Amino acid sequence: MSPLSAGLPYVNPSPWDADMSRLVGLTTIVTGASSGIGEALARRFVAEGATVFAASRREPAVEGITWIETDVTSATSCNELIAAAGETLDVIVNNAGVQIEKTITETTDEDYDLVMDVNVRGVFNCCRAAVRQMQAQPSDGSIINIGSVAGNNADHGMAVYNASKGAVHALTRAIATDHGRDGIRCNAISPGWILTALADAAFEQAGNPAAARAAAERRHPGGRMGTPDDIAGLAVYLASPESSFVSGSCYTIDGGLTAQSPISPDDF
């Protein structure tokens, strides 16, 4: 029985070792670093020895970073972000994103523009600026885009969000294909249901948010949803030299949610 199914708070059974130092000497950028997955990534990268530039509209409460106020929907702002990191950019994690909980018929033009501007244009802007920088420097670079399982398996009532994450996955493969010979690797991480404010917002759409959350937990083979730290471990690997032959891949981290048949033992 998992801690969550027993009514206990979840504690990561294999917490990362703060003494690890796989990213020492690397200059990194994390966008959307003020909360959720982005904040966990920034903390983990600092702990692993990286120089971390945290990009967001709101200053993160993370020690050991340099905060760059950034609007990823602006190409100028993204160019300035890359320039602020200096003459060498080893890693960028494009995590900034927004979500709107509506079907296509409910989605307004303004909703569409907001989600696509942040989730697609924002990733595009940062990737373009990062690729140009990485092409000009003698060292290789790693680009990590935060996609979603929703880019492959649609979440209910989030039409434009699903579409935006599918675009992120496609862009990831395109960059890996076009710029591998420039010494640039590009991969995506596709989280499932992670305990963040975005997940809370989705559950709030239900008539009974607590019941919806409990039902979601039961659907996971491990009996729990993910935490931002669950994503950080893979990001460290993709940022490090250990993954030097890894490019063009989209890694699902969802606790086995999308691996299973829709028919469960509870249906019998």
N, C-alpha and C positions, 0 to 999 in steps of 0.2 A: 504493500500500500504506500502510495506517495505521500509526502507531507501535506500536500494540498487536499488530497482526498480524505485525509484524516483530520482536516480542519486546522492544520498547523501552518504557520508562515513558511514560505519556501526559502531555504538557504542553499546557495550553490554548493553541491557536494564536492566540487573540485575548484575552489577559488584560486584565481591566478596568483602567482607568486610575485609580490611587489619587488623582489630583488632581481627578477629577470631583466635582461638588458639586450634584447635582440635588435633594438632600433637605435642603439648608440651611434651618434654621428650623423643621423639622418635628419634632414629638414622636412617637416611634414605640415600639411594643412588639413584641417577638418572643418567642413562647413556645417552649419546648423548645430553648432557645438554648445548651445546654451541650455539644452535639456535633452532628456531621453537618451537615445542611442548615441547622438553626437557628443553629449557630455561624457558618457561612458568611454567613448573612443578617445576623447581628448585626455581623460584621466589615465587610461591604460597606456597611451602612447608616451605620456610624460613618465610614467613608472618604468617603461621599457627603455628610457634613455633618449627619446627623440626630442628634438627642438620642435615645439608645437605652436603653430599659428592657428588660433581658433577664430573662425569666421562666422559671424552671426549679427543680427540686428541688436541683440541684447547681450550684455557682457556676461560670460559664463562665470559661475562660482567655482572655478578650477584653478588650483595653485600651479605655478610653474609654466603657464602659457603666456603667449603674447596675443592679445585680443585685437582683431582687425574688424571694425564695424563694416559690414558688407551687405549689399543688396544683390543677391545672385541673379535677379532678373535684369540687372544692368550690366552690359558688357564692359562698360568703363569701370564699374566697381570691381568686377572680377579681374580685369587686367591690373588694376591697382593692387588687388589682393596678392596676385602672383608676384608682382614686382616687389611687394613688401617683404616677401620671403627671402629675397636676396638673389644671388647669381646662380644658385643651385636649388632645385626643387626635386627632392627624392620621391615624395609620396603626396598625393592629394586624395582625400576621401570626400566624395560628394554626397553628403547626407541630408542637406537642407531639403525639406519637403513639407507639403500641406495636404490636407485631405478634406473632402466634402462628401457628406453622407447623403447622396441623392441618386435616384434612377435617372436615366437619360431624359425622360419626359419632365422631370422636376428640375433638371439642371438649367440654369440660366446662362446667357452669354457671359455674364460677369463671373459666374462660378467657373465656367470653362476656362476663361482667360486667366483667372487666378491660379488654378491648379496647373495648367499647362505652362504658364509663365514660370512658376517656381520649380515644378518637378521636371520639366523637360528643357525649357529655355535656360533655366538656372544651371542644370547639369551640363548642357551644351556650352554655355558661356565659360564655365570653369574648366571644362575639358579642353576647349579650344585654346584658352590662354595657357593652360598647363602643357599641352602638347607643343605649342610654339616655344615655350621656355625649355622644355626637355629636349627638343630638337637642337637647341642652340648650345646646350651644355655638354661637357665631355662625358658625364656620368649618365647611367640609365635612370629610368623613372618608372614608377608604378602608380596607376590610376585605379582607384577603387570606387565604384558607384554603388550606392545603396538603392537597390530595386525593391522588389516585394514578390511574395508568392502570388499576389493579386495581379501581377503582370502575366501570369500563366493560367491561374485558376481564379476566375472572377469572384470577388467578394460581393455579396448581395448589397444593393443600394449604394454602390460607389462607382458608378459607370465611368466618370472621367478620371478618377483616381486609378482605376484598373488600366485604362488606356495609357495614362501617363507613365506608369511603371513598365508596361510593355515597350514603350518607346525607349526608356532608359536601358532595358536589356538589349534592344536592337542597336542602339548607339554604342554600347559597350563592345559588342562584337565587331562593329564597323571600325572602331578605333584600334582594336587589337589587330585587325586584318590590315589596315592601312599603315600602321606605324610601328609594327613589330621590328622592322629593319632599322628604325630609328632608335632602337634600344628602349622602347616604351611598351610596357605591359599594361593591359586594361582588363579588369575583371569586375564582376558585380556580386554583391551579396544580396540574397533575396530572403529577408526575414519573414517569418510567419507572424502569428499573434504574439507581440511583445508587450510587456507591461509598461506602457508609456501613456502620455496624455492622449495620443491619437487613438489608442485602443479604448481608453475611457470614453472618448467622444463617440466612438462607434457603438459601444454598449448603451450609452445614454439614449440612443434612438429606440431602444426596446421598451416595451411597456413595463417590464420589470428588469432593470439593468443588472441587479444582483443575480437573478435567475439566469439571465443571458450569459453572464460571465461564468457561472457555475456550469452551464451546459457546454460552453466553449472549452472549459478545462477538461470536462469528461470526454470530449471528442479527441483530445490529444492522447496518444498511446501512453505517454509518460504521466498523464494525469495533471499536467500543469502547462501553463503558457510560459513563454520565454522571458528572459530579462535582458536588459541592454548589455550586461557583461557577457551573455552568451554570444552576442555578435562580435564583441571586441576581440575575442581570442582569434577568430578567423581573420579579422582585419589585420592583426599583428602579423600573422603568417603571410598574408598577401602583400604586406608592406615590406617584409623582410627579404633578405637574399635567399632564404630557404625556398621561396616560390619562384626562383628565377626562370623556370620553364613552364610557368603557369600563366596563360593569357587567353582571353576570349571566353572565359568560363563564367557561368552564373551559378553561384552556390546557394542552395536552399538550406535555410536553418529554420525549421519549423517543428522540431520534436517529432517528426514522422507524420504530421497531420495530413499532408497531401500525398503521402506514400500509400495510404491505406485504401481499401475498398470502401465505398459509401455504405455498404452493408456491414453493420457492426453486431457483436454479440447481443447488444441491447435490443436488437430488432427481432430476436427469436423468443 
